[in-house]
Amino acid sequence: MIHAQVYLERRRQQHVESGEQFSGTAFDDFLMVHRIRVVDIHLDQPTAARWADELCQRYPTDAEWELAKHRTLGGELIADFKIIPGKMPMTTDWLIALAVEEDAESRIITHDKHEEWRRLRDAEPRRVLSWDEAVTWLENLPADEPSPGRSA
């Protein structure tokens, strides 16, 4: 599966990179060929409670949680700050990472090395993949196997 927000971001990126040669049909056909579904993250009360409890176990104090959120800043985003804010909001990447963590069969494609992806990077087998690694992983799945959760 690929989360709807990630689909939106990647399709926009691909459209910009390809310019007038971009084909929405070819983009969507790639997902279909690899049996990748676009899904929503459902953040209902039971899910929010589970994820809040999980984050509290990882970061048991307000100071540790703020530090973890600060560690998600990188690249151009951190460069844009003249002064790093004392309190940071939780980014959408945290929600996507938590959703992927809950589905043991899922993998994520990201070059991001920040805190929200640490559990997935450290997992065995590794669950944070490059684009090429993800394509290889998908191609090596048995064709007759029911489509497992695939996050990207």
Salt bridges, closest charged atoms under 4 A:
GLU17 OE2 - ARG10 NH1 3.66
ASP28 OD2 - ARG11 NH1 3.26
GLU54 OE2 - ARG58 NE 2.97
GLU54 OE2 - ARG119 NH1 3.05
GLU66 OE2 - LYS69 NZ 2.91
GLU101 OE1 - ARG58 NH2 2.18
GLU102 OE2 - ARG50 NE 2.56
ASP112 OD1 - HIS114 ND1 2.49
GLU115 OE2 - ARG118 NE 3.02
GLU133 OE2 - ARG126 NH2 2.68
